[in-house]
Amino acid sequence: MFSIEHEFDSTVITLVDEGSTPLTEDVVINAFEECITVEQYDARTDQTLRITLSISQMHDLAAALNLPEGVYSLQKSGPKS
């Protein structure tokens, strides 16, 4: 299950773990204009862990989810004439 909320400066997506135990903590994704943050609470350390991805890294991640094993470089497309 997930939720999507539009805030003033970002879109917030929350991923909720469902199903059989053990369940993990919710994952919160904040999509800003300049970056994406991924956060998850870690009960072992009582801290919220955060990873920040550039927009370019997010595009690479999205592409990587649909590709076989290998090393890739995405080509930026220019304006069409």
Secondary structure, DSSP 4 states (H G I P E B T S, - for coil): -EEEEE-SS-EEEEE---SSSSPPPPEEEEE-SSEEEEEEEETTTTEEEEEEEEHHHHHHHHHHTTS-SS---PPPP----
